[in-house]
Amino acid sequence: MTVWAFLLALSFYPDYFGWLAWVALVRPLIILSRLKGREAFTASYFFAFCFNAFSLYWVSLVTPPGAVAAVAIVSLYYAAVLVLFNRVYQRKPLYGMIAAPFLWVGMEYFRTLSEFAFPWSDLGYSQSFYLYVVQIVSIISVHGLSFLIVAVNVLLWQVLRKELAPAPRLTCFWSAAGVVGLLVAYGWAVVPVYPREGKLDVAVMQGSIPVEVKWQEENEAYSFHLYDSLAQTAAGQKIKLYVWPETAAPSYLTHDAAGRAALGATVSRTGAWHLIGSLGAEEKGGRLRYFNSAYLFSPDGQMGPRYDKVNLVPFTEQVPYQDYLPFLRKEFLTKYLSFIETYDVAFWSDFYPGDSIKLFEFDQYRFGTLICYEAVFPEYTRRMILEGADFLVNITNDSWWGHSVGLHMHSRFPIIRAIENRCWVVRAANSGWSFIVDDYGRIRGRLPLDAVAVLPGRINGLDGFSVFTRVGDLAGKSCFLLTVLLAAIFVTQWLSAKIVRRPRSR
């Protein structure tokens, strides 16, 4: 199981490994179909733990405790649906094989819900380097693509079943090949041969300031000066919108008049609009609450509306439901766990989530901002488009992760969101990858990792809604409902059996 968990994790690595996702579940499904009871749960959790450890190890570069919590909790999701698959298969093998892709995608959709949401490793993202294969997400979403991947794994499992006659095994093989072939054919047919040129001039700024330098209090001015210099290098190119990375201004601009003035001077010299990632704070419920934010500055240098990140990373940016679990706040833990401050352990932050979507407006355009890993939520992004966004901006700071696979995995999410909604996306990352991607997922311009540079480019507004944008994530929702129904049936049967076995009192 360890080898197959590693191969499944490897499918998310850059460029050439995505094909592994189409075969990496075959052997684990075979093994799990033969186990019963506690053995099935143990094997399921072990496989899930290894997969998440291999694919999420880089979280430890930000917060070791958060990495342990993330891997341990997320692995339970996988284990739960794999055990459910096992139970269905034990009842009737055919139903178990049919249920497998529904259960897997139901789990993926469930991971987009609540403050524990962490839908990072959905199988569909493993295909993001294959331009033709991923075009289908504009109809069925990334979860629909995950469904097809699991379904192909189930078909290939049947090919290896020696107890089946050659004819059905051959049928399963050609069915699996047909699914992949049709995906490629559809993508080839819909992707325009000649890319359409953009009309709106934008500039993506990448400062590549190391984390240990950026967050030193005395270095705030250094960040301001660096981005001021970058902005001036593109000032003569008729840029309408400059995009700064997440927390490019390492300051609480809500309380930093000097910082607002410095940024305003930079903005006014360019005569353009600037979206600037920074921090925000305000008092609510008797406590000062902190936010990961983005601000839109107008060409005259005035700070305008603010968007606060709604979807925070659990056990990294926040403790889920921190108002109800105060004992997990850092301020509480440091009182009783002295080693946190003694050894400077990187613990989770205490940010609060924003309360709603905020679209920014300038000239005749409106755009939605996805801060960091908000780009991993299909329905949240779709809502921005439905509320009137002409294009999307993704700002992030991935320098925490060095050059690990987390950096590459994170950069693929906005590409999938662009294809799903047939909209352009501008991505500004502190140290990369920063790029501009069109409505078919083609990268039109990109800055090298760790480059200190500006990427000028042109984008277009929205032409119309895709099928996904119009109907939503039907694949994810329907699979989730089926998963909940099956789980409810087995839980009810288990409780009924417990009640029946209970001895009657005399």
Buried (B, 14 or more C-beta within 10 A) or exposed (E): BEEBBBBBBBBBBBEEBBBBBBBBBBBBBEBBBEBEEEEBBEBBBBBBBBBBBBBBBBBBBBBEBBBBBBBBBBBEBBBBBBBBBBBBBBEEEEEBBBBBBBBBBBBBBBBBEEBBBBBBBBBBBBBBBBBBBBBBBBBBBBBBBBBBBBBBBBBBBBBEEEEBEEEEBEBBBEBBEEBBEEBBEBBEEBBEEEEEEBEBBBBBBBBBBEBEEBEEEEBBEBBBEBBBBBBEEBBEEEBBBBBBBBBBBBBBBBEBEEBBEBBBEBBBEBEBBBBBBBBBBBEEEEEEBBBBBBBBBBBEBEBEEBBBBBBBBBBBBBBBEBEEEEEBBBEBBBEEBEEBEEEEBBBBBBBBBBEEBBBBBBEEBBBBBBBBBBBBBBBBBBBBBBEEBBBBBBBBBBBBBEBBBBBBBBBBBBBBBBBBBBBBBBBBBBBBBBBBBBBBBBBBBBBEBBBBBBBBBBBBBBEEBBBBBEEBBBBBBBBBEBBEEBBEEBEEEEEEEEEEEEEEEE
